[in-house]
């Protein structure tokens, strides 16, 4: 089966501005879900979508994303995290999303989760780790650290207790820390 987004990527590469409208039409709900999960503000989430589309336009070329949805999701998430950090720096009031990012930052030992995750080797290590997890453990982890859902929201989504989710996340972080340590990452 051919990549359904290859034509969109090619149109962006050829500077067809209507391609961005098609990308927005296809992926806006997905991107808004990511940004709104982090920011808890639909207006800010919409601005992050616009920022992500602009970043997509600027990044093709040189990038040639194999999975446009994931690539745009990462751009959206990065825009939302940047906006959240800027907002939190002004307010000095941490949110659930800030706590989830801090939990991950303490694991990878970096000043910036985005910097660490952008390193291909580390990203592949974490992806392999996640693929090997049992389904529910992986879903909890992704909901918490990709979508920045609160533990309470994850528990409600999957019909289990907050304690079960929190314990699963702690165990997964511990397992990931051990995996990263064994792979030579200094924590």
C-alpha positions as CSV (number, residue, x, y, z in Angstrom):
1,X,0.0,0.0,0.0
2,X,1.4,3.4,-1.0
3,X,2.0,6.1,1.5
4,X,-1.2,8.2,1.4
5,X,0.7,11.3,2.5
6,X,3.5,11.1,0.0
7,X,1.6,13.2,-2.5
8,X,1.0,15.9,0.2
9,X,4.7,15.9,1.1
10,X,5.6,16.2,-2.6
11,X,3.2,19.1,-3.0
12,X,4.8,20.9,0.0
13,X,8.2,20.2,-1.4
14,X,7.1,21.9,-4.7
15,X,5.7,24.8,-2.7
16,X,2.0,24.2,-3.4
17,X,0.4,26.3,-0.7
18,X,-2.9,24.5,-1.1
19,X,-1.2,21.4,0.3
20,X,-1.1,23.0,3.8
21,X,-4.9,23.4,3.6
22,X,-5.2,19.7,2.8
23,X,-2.8,18.8,5.6
24,X,-4.8,20.9,8.0
25,X,-8.1,19.4,6.8
26,X,-6.7,15.8,7.3
27,X,-4.9,16.3,10.6
28,X,-6.3,19.3,12.4
29,X,-8.4,17.2,14.8
30,X,-5.4,15.0,15.7
31,X,-3.1,18.0,16.2
32,X,-5.6,20.0,18.2
33,X,-6.1,17.0,20.5
34,X,-2.3,17.0,21.2
35,X,-2.0,20.7,21.7
36,X,-5.2,21.1,23.7
37,X,-4.2,18.1,25.9
38,X,-1.1,20.0,26.8
39,X,-2.4,23.6,27.0
40,X,-6.0,23.0,28.1
41,X,-6.9,26.0,25.9
42,X,-8.5,25.6,22.5
43,X,-7.5,29.0,21.2
44,X,-3.8,28.4,22.1
45,X,-4.1,24.9,20.6
46,X,-5.3,26.4,17.3
47,X,-2.3,28.8,17.3
48,X,0.0,25.9,17.9
49,X,-1.6,24.1,14.9
50,X,-0.8,27.2,12.8
51,X,2.8,27.3,14.2
52,X,3.2,23.6,13.4
53,X,1.9,24.0,9.8
54,X,4.3,26.9,9.3
55,X,7.2,24.7,10.8
56,X,6.1,21.9,8.4
57,X,6.3,24.3,5.5
58,X,9.8,25.4,6.5
59,X,11.1,21.9,7.2
60,X,10.2,20.3,3.9
61,X,12.8,20.2,2.4
62,X,15.3,19.4,3.9
63,X,13.2,16.8,5.9
64,X,11.3,14.1,4.1
65,X,9.0,12.6,6.7
66,X,8.1,9.0,6.2
67,X,5.0,9.5,8.4
68,X,3.5,13.0,7.9
69,X,0.9,12.5,10.7
70,X,3.6,11.7,13.3
71,X,5.9,14.4,12.0
72,X,3.2,17.0,12.2
73,X,2.1,15.7,15.6
74,X,5.7,16.2,16.9
75,X,5.8,19.7,15.5
76,X,2.5,20.5,17.2
77,X,3.6,19.0,20.5
78,X,6.8,21.0,20.4
79,X,4.9,24.2,19.7
80,X,2.5,23.4,22.6
81,X,5.3,22.6,25.0
82,X,7.1,25.8,24.1
83,X,4.0,27.8,24.6
84,X,3.2,26.0,27.9
85,X,6.7,26.7,29.2
86,X,6.5,30.4,28.3
87,X,3.1,30.6,29.9
88,X,4.2,28.8,33.0
89,X,7.3,31.0,33.3
90,X,5.1,34.0,33.4
91,X,2.5,32.5,35.8
92,X,4.8,30.3,37.9
93,X,1.9,27.8,38.3
94,X,2.8,24.3,37.3
95,X,0.2,22.2,35.4
96,X,-0.1,18.5,34.9
97,X,1.7,18.8,31.6
98,X,4.6,20.5,33.2
99,X,4.8,17.8,35.8
100,X,4.8,15.1,33.1
101,X,7.6,16.8,31.2
102,X,9.6,17.2,34.4
103,X,9.2,13.5,35.2
104,X,10.7,12.6,31.8
105,X,13.4,15.2,31.9
106,X,14.6,13.7,35.2
107,X,14.9,10.3,33.4
108,X,16.9,11.4,30.3
109,X,19.1,13.8,32.2
110,X,18.8,16.6,29.7
111,X,18.0,20.3,30.0
112,X,15.3,19.8,27.4
113,X,13.1,16.7,26.7
114,X,12.8,17.9,23.1
115,X,16.6,18.0,22.7
116,X,17.1,14.6,24.1
117,X,14.2,13.0,22.1
118,X,15.4,14.6,18.9
119,X,18.6,12.5,19.1
120,X,17.9,9.6,16.8
121,X,19.6,7.0,18.8
122,X,17.9,7.9,22.0
123,X,14.5,8.1,20.2
124,X,15.0,4.6,18.7
125,X,16.0,3.2,22.1
126,X,12.8,4.6,23.7
127,X,10.6,3.5,20.8
128,X,12.0,0.0,21.1
129,X,11.4,0.0,24.8
130,X,7.8,1.1,24.4
131,X,7.1,-1.5,21.7
132,X,8.2,-4.2,24.1
133,X,5.8,-3.1,26.9
134,X,2.5,-4.7,27.5
135,X,-0.3,-2.8,25.8
136,X,-1.9,-1.1,28.8
137,X,1.5,-0.1,30.2
138,X,2.4,1.4,26.9
139,X,-0.9,3.2,26.5
140,X,-0.6,4.7,30.0
141,X,2.9,5.9,29.2
142,X,2.0,7.4,25.9
143,X,-1.1,9.2,27.3
144,X,1.0,10.7,30.1
145,X,4.1,11.6,28.3
146,X,3.0,12.3,24.7
147,X,-0.4,13.7,25.2
148,X,0.4,15.0,28.8
149,X,-2.9,13.6,30.2
150,X,-3.3,13.8,34.0
151,X,-3.1,10.5,35.9
152,X,-6.8,11.0,36.8
153,X,-7.8,11.3,33.2
154,X,-5.9,8.2,32.2
155,X,-7.5,6.2,35.0
156,X,-11.0,7.4,33.8
157,X,-10.2,6.6,30.2
158,X,-9.1,3.1,30.9
159,X,-11.5,2.4,33.8
160,X,-9.0,1.8,36.5
161,X,-7.7,3.5,39.7
162,X,-5.4,6.4,39.8
163,X,-3.1,4.4,42.0
164,X,-2.8,1.6,39.3
165,X,-1.9,4.2,36.7
166,X,0.6,6.0,38.9
167,X,2.3,2.8,39.9
168,X,2.4,1.6,36.3
169,X,4.0,4.9,35.2
170,X,6.5,4.7,38.0
171,X,7.5,1.2,37.2
172,X,7.7,2.1,33.5
173,X,9.9,5.1,34.2
174,X,12.1,2.9,36.4
175,X,12.4,0.2,33.7
176,X,13.1,2.9,31.1
177,X,15.8,4.4,33.3
178,X,17.4,1.0,33.7
179,X,17.3,0.4,29.9
180,X,18.8,3.8,29.2
181,X,21.5,3.2,31.8
182,X,22.3,-0.2,30.3
183,X,22.6,1.5,26.9
184,X,25.2,4.0,28.2
185,X,23.0,7.0,28.9
186,X,24.1,8.8,32.1
187,X,21.1,9.6,34.2
